[in-house]
Amino acid sequence: MKDWTGKRVLILGAARQGQALARWLARHGARVTLNDLRPLDDMRAVQASLSDVDAEWVLGGHPLELLDRVDLICPSGGVPLTLPIVAEALKRGIPFSNDTQIFLEAAPCKTIGITGSAGKTTTTTLVGEMAKLAFSKGTVYIGGNIGDPLINYVDDMTPDDLAILEISSFQLDQMTISTDVAAILNVTPNHLDRHGTMEAYTAAKARLFDFQTKNSAAILGRDDPGSWGLHGRVHGKLYGFSLSPLDEGLDGSYLDDGLLALRDGFAYIPLLVREKIQLRGDHNVSNVLAAFAIGHAADFPLDAMLTAAEEFRGVPHRLEFVREWNGSRWYNDSIATAPERTMAAIRSFEESIVLLLGGRDKNLPWKELADLVHQRVEHVVLFGEAAPLIEAALGPTSGKTRTQVRCAGLREAVDRAAQVAESGSVILLSPGGTSFDEFTDFAERGERFKKWVQELL
C-alpha cells in the first residue's frame, strides 16, 4: 500500500512494535486504532508516550465489533494468532500486515533479513558490525526483532543506506514480502506453544524465502537439516555455511581444519583461524560463518568482515561471562529459551558444570537435553514453573550428574548453585525455558541473575 490516507488500520498489541507502527501510520494519514488486552491503568504511560499521535484506543479486551470498520489488521509479534478477533478477521477476509512488512514495502534501500531458531541476534549484530565498517557513504540501520522497529527510521532512509533486520517467526507469519538478502540459520523445535507443529513453525520461517526473486540471495545452514531442507524454496543465488567443507559447487563459508574460509566459484579465500573468534562454542563459530556468508552475499569488503569478526565479543545474555567467584566462573545465557539452545551452551564447556534450568516451557521436547545433562553436567539446579516438568524428564541422577535440586525461583537457584560450586567449575544459567513465569523477558532475567551473582560474598 502506497497511500495510507484515510485507511482504517487496527493494531493488535501496543508494545514496542505496535507503538512504532501506530506513530508511522498516523503520520502518513491512516486512521489508527490501538487495541490491547491490558486495562487502562496499565497503559497510561504508553498512552502518554503517544499523546502526539492521532489514534483511537480500545483497552481491556478485543471486541469483535472493531472489525466492522477496518481495512487492515496488524497483529504485533507477541499477539497470539489464536485470538477470536484474529480468527474472525481471517473469516471476513480482512488483509493482515505488520510493522516489518510495512517497513519493507516502504524501504528505499537494500535489505538483509536474518531468522532462525537460535543465533539470529548474535549473527545479526555481527553482520551489523561488518556493515558499519563496509559502508562509508550510506547509513547502516540494525533492528527489527532486536533494538528499535526500523519503521521508526524508514522516512529518513535513502537508496545508499542498508537495513539489517532480525525477523522472528511471529513476524514472518503474516508477511508476503522478502528481503534482498535472506538467511535462515537453523530450524529446530521452538515456539511450538505458538505455532502448534514443527511443520507450521518451519513454514513461517520459510516465508522469508518465498517472496524473493531470482536477483535475491539466500543463505542456509548446511549442518542443520531443518534449514537445509528449505534449499528447494530458494529463488535466487544460494549460499551455505558449515562447520565442515561445503558440497562441491556450493558457495559460502566453512571451517576446514581450524581455518574459516570462503568459496566463491573457483576462488578459495582463507579468512581467519578459529582461535581468533572470541566467542565460545561451535554454535558461535557457526554464527560467525553465517555472518561471513551473509556479508559476502551482500558484497561487503573482505577487510571489513575480518576486522569485525576478530573484534566481536558477543551480545549480552548469550554465554556472557559474569564474574569469577571462589575459583568458579559464572555465565549468563538467559537467551536460551529452548532446550536446543541449552545443549549448545553445555557443549561450549569442557569444565565441570553447574546448570541452572527452568522458566516456562514452550511445549518443546526435553529428552535429548536430559541425556546430555547426564553425560556432561555435575549439578543441576531447577527453578520456576517448568521445574517439575524438567525434573520428570531428567529422572533420577545418573551418569556424571551428582546432585539435582528444585527451587521456587531464580534467586534461590543462584544461592543453591553457589553452595555446590567448586574451584574450576562453570556455573551456567542456560534455562531452556522462557522467562515469563517470573520476569518480563529474558533480558530482565539475565540482568537479575548478574546482579545476584555479583552480590555473592
C-alpha positions as CSV (number, residue, x, y, z in Angstrom):
1,M,0.0,0.0,0.0
2,K,1.5,3.3,-1.0
3,D,-1.2,5.8,0.0
4,W,-2.3,5.4,3.7
5,T,-4.6,8.5,3.7
6,G,-7.9,7.6,5.4
7,K,-7.1,3.9,5.6
8,R,-8.5,2.3,8.7
9,V,-5.9,0.2,10.5
10,L,-6.4,-1.9,13.6
11,I,-3.2,-2.6,15.5
12,L,-3.4,-5.5,18.0
13,G,-0.9,-5.1,20.8
14,A,0.5,-1.7,22.0
15,A,4.0,-2.8,22.9
16,R,7.2,-1.7,21.1
17,Q,6.2,-2.8,17.6
18,G,2.6,-1.6,17.9
19,Q,3.6,1.8,19.2
20,A,6.1,2.3,16.4
21,L,3.6,1.3,13.7
22,A,0.9,3.5,15.1
23,R,3.2,6.5,15.1
24,W,4.2,5.9,11.5
25,L,0.8,5.1,10.1
26,A,-0.8,8.2,11.8
27,R,2.0,10.4,10.4
28,H,1.0,9.1,6.9
29,G,-2.6,9.8,7.2
30,A,-4.1,6.5,8.4
31,R,-6.9,6.3,10.9
32,V,-5.3,4.1,13.6
33,T,-7.0,2.1,16.4
34,L,-4.7,0.6,19.0
35,N,-6.2,-2.4,20.8
36,D,-4.6,-4.0,23.8
37,L,-5.8,-6.6,26.3
38,R,-4.2,-4.7,29.2
39,P,-6.5,-2.3,31.1
40,L,-6.3,1.4,31.1
41,D,-4.4,1.6,34.4
42,D,-1.6,-0.5,33.0
43,M,-1.4,1.6,29.8
44,R,-1.3,5.2,31.0
45,A,2.5,5.5,30.4
46,V,2.2,4.1,26.9
47,Q,-0.7,6.4,26.1
48,A,1.3,9.4,27.4
49,S,4.3,8.5,25.2
50,L,1.9,8.5,22.2
51,S,0.0,11.6,23.2
52,D,1.0,13.4,20.0
53,V,-0.3,10.5,17.8
54,D,-3.9,10.7,16.5
55,A,-5.1,7.3,17.4
56,E,-8.2,5.7,19.0
57,W,-7.5,3.4,22.0
58,V,-9.5,0.3,22.9
59,L,-8.2,-1.4,26.0
60,G,-9.1,-4.3,28.3
61,G,-10.2,-6.7,25.6
62,H,-10.5,-7.4,21.9
63,P,-14.2,-6.8,20.9
64,L,-15.1,-8.2,17.5
65,E,-17.0,-5.0,16.7
66,L,-13.6,-3.4,15.9
67,L,-13.5,-5.4,12.7
68,D,-16.6,-3.7,11.4
69,R,-14.6,-0.6,10.5
70,V,-11.1,-1.6,9.4
71,D,-9.3,-2.0,6.1
72,L,-6.2,-3.7,7.6
73,I,-5.3,-5.6,10.8
74,C,-1.8,-5.6,12.1
75,P,-1.1,-8.0,15.0
76,S,2.1,-7.3,16.9
77,G,4.7,-10.1,17.2
78,G,3.6,-11.2,20.7
79,V,-0.1,-11.4,19.9
80,P,-1.4,-15.0,19.6
81,L,-3.0,-15.7,16.2
82,T,-5.4,-17.9,18.1
83,L,-7.3,-14.9,19.4
84,P,-11.0,-14.9,18.4
85,I,-10.6,-11.5,16.8
86,V,-7.8,-12.8,14.6
87,A,-9.9,-15.8,13.6
88,E,-12.9,-13.6,12.8
89,A,-10.7,-11.2,10.7
90,L,-9.5,-14.2,8.7
91,K,-13.0,-15.4,8.2
92,R,-14.1,-12.0,6.9
93,G,-11.1,-11.8,4.6
94,I,-9.6,-8.7,6.2
95,P,-6.0,-8.3,5.0
96,F,-3.2,-8.7,7.5
97,S,0.2,-7.0,7.8
98,N,2.7,-5.9,10.5
99,D,5.4,-3.4,11.1
100,T,8.1,-5.4,9.4
101,Q,6.1,-5.9,6.2
102,I,5.1,-2.3,6.0
103,F,8.7,-1.2,6.6
104,L,10.0,-3.5,3.8
105,E,7.3,-2.1,1.5
106,A,8.5,1.5,2.2
107,A,12.3,1.0,2.5
108,P,14.2,2.6,-0.4
109,C,17.4,0.7,0.3
110,K,18.9,-2.7,0.2
111,T,17.7,-5.0,3.0
112,I,19.1,-8.1,4.8
113,G,16.8,-10.3,6.8
114,I,18.0,-12.9,9.3
115,T,16.0,-15.6,11.1
116,G,16.5,-18.9,12.8
117,S,15.7,-20.8,15.9
118,A,18.9,-19.8,17.6
119,G,21.8,-17.5,16.9
120,K,20.0,-14.8,15.0
121,T,20.7,-11.9,17.4
122,T,24.4,-12.8,17.5
123,T,24.6,-13.1,13.8
124,T,22.5,-10.0,13.1
125,T,24.7,-8.0,15.4
126,L,27.9,-9.2,13.8
127,V,26.6,-8.6,10.3
128,G,25.7,-5.1,11.5
129,E,29.3,-4.5,12.8
130,M,30.7,-5.7,9.4
131,A,28.3,-3.4,7.6
132,K,29.3,-0.4,9.6
133,L,32.9,-0.9,8.6
134,A,31.9,-1.6,5.0
135,F,29.6,1.4,4.4
136,S,31.3,4.8,4.1
137,K,28.6,6.5,2.1
138,G,25.2,5.4,3.5
139,T,23.9,4.7,6.9
140,V,23.5,1.2,8.4
141,Y,20.3,0.5,10.3
142,I,20.0,-2.6,12.5
143,G,16.7,-3.6,14.2
144,G,13.5,-5.5,13.7
145,N,13.1,-8.1,16.4
146,I,16.0,-6.5,18.2
147,G,16.5,-2.9,19.1
148,D,14.1,-0.4,17.6
149,P,11.5,-1.3,14.9
150,L,13.1,0.1,11.8
151,I,9.8,1.7,10.7
152,N,10.8,4.4,13.1
153,Y,13.5,5.4,10.7
154,V,12.3,4.5,7.2
155,D,11.2,8.0,6.3
156,D,14.9,9.2,6.7
157,M,16.4,6.3,4.7
158,T,18.0,6.8,1.3
159,P,18.9,4.3,-1.5
160,D,22.5,4.4,-0.3
161,D,21.6,3.0,3.1
162,L,21.4,-0.6,4.3
163,A,18.8,-2.1,6.6
164,I,19.6,-5.3,8.6
165,L,16.7,-7.0,10.3
166,E,16.4,-9.8,12.7
167,I,13.0,-11.3,11.9
168,S,11.1,-13.7,14.2
169,S,8.7,-16.5,13.1
170,F,5.9,-14.4,14.7
171,Q,6.5,-11.6,12.3
172,L,7.0,-13.9,9.3
173,D,3.7,-15.5,9.9
174,Q,1.9,-12.6,8.2
175,M,4.5,-11.4,5.7
176,T,4.2,-11.5,1.9
177,I,7.5,-9.8,1.1
178,S,11.1,-10.8,1.5
179,T,14.4,-9.0,1.9
180,D,17.1,-8.8,-0.8
181,V,19.4,-11.0,1.2
182,A,17.8,-13.6,3.4
183,A,19.3,-16.0,5.9
184,I,17.6,-18.9,7.7
185,L,20.3,-20.1,10.1
186,N,18.6,-23.2,11.6
187,V,15.1,-24.6,12.2
188,T,14.9,-26.6,15.4
189,P,12.0,-27.1,17.8
190,N,10.9,-23.7,19.2
191,H,7.7,-21.7,19.8
192,L,5.5,-24.8,19.4
193,D,3.3,-23.2,22.0
194,R,2.6,-20.6,19.4
195,H,2.8,-22.5,16.1
196,G,1.5,-25.8,17.2
197,T,3.5,-28.1,15.0
198,M,7.1,-28.1,13.5
199,E,5.5,-28.0,10.1
200,A,3.7,-24.7,10.8
201,Y,6.8,-23.3,12.5
202,T,9.0,-24.2,9.6
203,A,6.5,-22.8,7.1
204,A,6.7,-19.5,9.0
205,K,10.5,-19.4,8.7
206,A,10.4,-20.3,5.0
207,R,8.3,-17.3,4.2
208,L,11.5,-15.3,4.3
209,F,12.5,-17.0,1.0
210,D,9.0,-17.4,-0.5
211,F,8.8,-13.9,-1.9
212,Q,12.3,-13.4,-3.1
213,T,13.2,-13.0,-6.8
214,K,15.9,-14.5,-9.0
215,N,18.1,-11.5,-8.2
216,S,18.0,-12.2,-4.4
217,A,20.5,-14.1,-2.3
218,A,19.6,-16.8,0.2
219,I,21.8,-18.2,3.0
220,L,21.2,-21.6,4.7
221,G,22.9,-23.6,7.4
222,R,24.3,-26.7,5.7
223,D,24.7,-28.6,9.0
224,D,21.1,-28.1,10.1
225,P,18.5,-30.4,8.5
226,G,15.7,-28.0,9.2
227,S,17.4,-25.1,7.5
228,W,19.0,-27.1,4.6
229,G,15.7,-28.8,3.9
230,L,14.4,-25.4,2.6
231,H,17.0,-25.1,-0.2
232,G,14.4,-26.2,-2.7
233,R,12.4,-23.0,-1.9
234,V,15.3,-20.7,-2.9
235,H,14.5,-18.4,-5.9
236,G,17.9,-16.6,-6.2
237,K,21.5,-17.4,-5.5
238,L,22.1,-19.9,-2.7
239,Y,24.9,-19.7,-0.2
240,G,25.7,-22.1,2.6
241,F,27.7,-22.1,5.8
242,S,29.1,-25.1,7.6
243,L,31.5,-26.4,10.3
244,S,32.8,-28.7,7.6
245,P,33.8,-28.2,3.9
246,L,30.9,-27.4,1.7
247,D,29.4,-29.6,-1.0
248,E,31.1,-29.2,-4.4
249,G,29.5,-26.3,-6.3
250,L,28.0,-24.6,-3.2
251,D,29.4,-21.2,-2.5
252,G,29.6,-19.8,1.1
253,S,31.7,-20.1,4.2
254,Y,33.0,-23.1,6.1
255,L,35.5,-24.4,8.6
256,D,38.3,-26.6,7.4
257,D,41.0,-27.9,9.8
258,G,40.6,-25.0,12.1
259,L,40.5,-22.3,9.4
260,L,37.5,-20.3,8.4
261,A,37.3,-19.9,4.6
262,L,35.0,-18.7,1.8
263,R,34.3,-20.3,-1.5
264,D,33.2,-18.1,-4.4
265,G,33.0,-20.2,-7.6
266,F,36.5,-21.5,-8.2
267,A,38.0,-19.0,-5.8
268,Y,39.1,-20.1,-2.3
269,I,39.5,-17.3,0.3
270,P,41.1,-18.0,3.7
271,L,39.6,-15.9,6.4
272,L,40.9,-16.4,9.9
273,V,41.9,-19.2,12.3
274,R,39.2,-20.4,14.7
275,E,41.2,-19.3,17.7
276,K,40.7,-15.7,16.7
277,I,37.0,-15.9,17.4
278,Q,36.4,-14.5,20.8
279,L,33.1,-16.4,21.4
280,R,32.8,-19.8,23.0
281,G,31.3,-22.9,21.4
282,D,30.8,-24.5,18.0
283,H,27.4,-22.7,17.7
284,N,29.1,-19.4,17.8
285,V,31.7,-20.4,15.2
286,S,28.6,-21.3,13.1
287,N,27.2,-17.8,13.8
288,V,30.4,-16.2,12.6
289,L,30.4,-18.4,9.5
290,A,26.9,-17.3,8.8
291,A,27.8,-13.7,9.1
292,F,30.6,-14.1,6.6
293,A,28.3,-15.8,4.2
294,I,25.7,-13.1,4.6
295,G,28.3,-10.3,4.2
296,H,29.8,-12.0,1.2
297,A,26.3,-12.3,-0.4
298,A,25.8,-8.6,0.3
299,D,29.1,-7.6,-1.3
300,F,30.8,-6.4,1.9
301,P,34.6,-5.9,1.5
302,L,36.7,-8.7,3.0
303,D,38.7,-6.4,5.2
304,A,35.6,-5.0,6.9
305,M,34.3,-8.5,7.6
306,L,37.6,-9.8,9.0
307,T,38.1,-6.8,11.3
308,A,34.5,-7.0,12.7
309,A,34.8,-10.8,13.3
310,E,38.1,-10.5,15.1
311,E,36.9,-7.7,17.4
312,F,33.4,-9.0,18.1
313,R,32.8,-10.0,21.7
314,G,29.3,-11.1,21.6
315,V,25.9,-9.9,22.8
316,P,24.6,-9.7,26.4
317,H,22.8,-12.7,27.8
318,R,24.4,-15.1,25.3
319,L,27.1,-17.1,27.1
320,E,28.0,-13.8,28.8
321,F,30.8,-14.1,31.4
322,V,29.6,-12.5,34.7
323,R,32.4,-13.0,37.2
324,E,34.8,-15.4,38.8
325,W,33.8,-16.3,42.4
326,N,35.8,-18.6,44.7
327,G,37.6,-20.0,41.6
328,S,34.3,-20.8,39.7
329,R,33.2,-18.9,36.6
330,W,29.6,-17.7,36.2
331,Y,28.0,-17.4,32.8
332,N,24.7,-15.8,31.8
333,D,22.9,-17.5,28.9
334,S,19.4,-16.2,29.7
335,I,18.6,-16.1,25.9
336,A,18.5,-19.9,26.0
337,T,14.7,-20.3,25.9
338,A,14.7,-23.7,24.3
339,P,16.4,-27.0,25.1
340,E,18.4,-26.9,21.9
341,R,20.0,-23.6,23.0
342,T,20.9,-25.1,26.4
343,M,22.5,-28.1,24.7
344,A,24.7,-25.7,22.6
345,A,25.7,-23.9,25.7
346,I,26.6,-27.1,27.6
347,R,28.8,-28.2,24.6
348,S,30.7,-24.9,24.8
349,F,32.5,-26.0,28.0
350,E,34.9,-28.8,29.0
351,E,34.9,-27.8,32.7
352,S,32.6,-29.2,35.4
353,I,29.2,-27.6,35.0
354,V,26.6,-26.5,37.5
355,L,23.5,-25.9,35.3
356,L,20.5,-23.7,36.2
357,L,17.5,-24.9,34.2
358,G,13.9,-23.7,34.3
359,G,11.5,-20.9,33.5
360,R,8.3,-21.6,31.4
361,D,8.0,-24.5,29.0
362,K,7.1,-23.9,25.3
363,N,5.8,-27.4,24.7
364,L,9.2,-28.5,23.5
365,P,11.0,-31.9,23.9
366,W,13.4,-32.2,26.8
367,K,14.7,-35.8,26.5
368,E,17.7,-35.1,24.3
369,L,18.8,-32.3,26.7
370,A,18.2,-34.7,29.7
371,D,20.5,-37.3,28.1
372,L,23.2,-34.6,27.5
373,V,22.9,-33.4,31.1
374,H,23.6,-36.9,32.5
375,Q,26.7,-37.0,30.2
376,R,28.1,-33.5,30.9
377,V,26.6,-31.8,34.0
378,E,27.6,-32.5,37.6
379,H,25.0,-30.4,39.4
380,V,21.5,-29.4,38.2
381,V,19.5,-26.6,39.8
382,L,15.9,-26.4,38.6
383,F,13.8,-23.3,39.1
384,G,10.5,-21.8,38.0
385,E,7.3,-23.0,36.5
386,A,8.8,-25.7,34.3
387,A,10.9,-27.3,37.1
388,P,8.6,-30.3,37.8
389,L,8.4,-31.0,34.0
390,I,12.1,-30.9,33.6
391,E,12.7,-32.9,36.7
392,A,10.4,-35.6,35.3
393,A,12.3,-35.6,32.0
394,L,15.7,-35.8,33.8
395,G,14.6,-38.7,36.1
396,P,16.9,-39.8,38.9
397,T,20.5,-38.6,39.0
398,S,22.7,-40.8,36.8
399,G,25.9,-40.7,34.8
400,K,28.0,-37.7,35.5
401,T,25.2,-35.9,37.4
402,R,25.8,-35.9,41.2
403,T,23.0,-33.7,42.5
404,Q,19.7,-32.3,41.4
405,V,17.6,-29.8,43.4
406,R,14.4,-27.9,42.7
407,C,14.0,-24.2,43.7
408,A,11.0,-21.9,43.6
409,G,12.7,-19.1,41.7
410,L,15.9,-17.9,40.1
411,R,17.2,-16.1,43.2
412,E,17.1,-19.2,45.3
413,A,18.6,-21.1,42.4
414,V,21.6,-18.8,42.4
415,D,22.2,-19.4,46.1
416,R,21.9,-23.2,45.7
417,A,24.3,-23.1,42.8
418,A,26.8,-21.2,44.9
419,Q,26.6,-23.9,47.6
420,V,27.8,-26.6,45.2
421,A,30.2,-24.5,43.1
422,E,33.8,-25.7,43.2
423,S,37.0,-24.1,42.1
424,G,37.5,-24.6,38.4
425,S,33.8,-25.2,37.7
426,V,31.4,-23.3,35.4
427,I,28.1,-22.1,36.8
428,L,25.8,-21.8,33.8
429,L,22.4,-20.1,33.6
430,S,21.0,-21.6,30.4
431,P,17.4,-22.2,31.3
432,G,15.8,-23.9,28.3
433,G,12.5,-22.2,29.1
434,T,11.2,-18.7,28.7
435,S,11.3,-16.0,31.4
436,F,7.6,-15.2,31.5
437,D,6.8,-17.1,34.7
438,E,9.0,-14.7,36.8
439,F,10.3,-11.9,34.6
440,T,9.1,-9.6,31.8
441,D,11.7,-11.1,29.3
442,F,15.0,-12.9,29.0
443,A,16.9,-9.7,29.4
444,E,15.4,-8.9,32.8
445,R,16.1,-12.4,33.9
446,G,19.7,-12.1,32.8
447,E,20.2,-8.8,34.5
448,R,18.7,-10.1,37.8
449,F,21.0,-13.1,37.5
450,K,24.0,-10.9,37.0
451,K,23.0,-8.7,40.0
452,W,22.6,-11.7,42.3
453,V,25.8,-13.3,41.2
454,Q,27.7,-10.0,41.8
455,E,26.3,-9.9,45.3
456,L,27.8,-13.3,46.3
457,L,30.3,-12.8,49.1
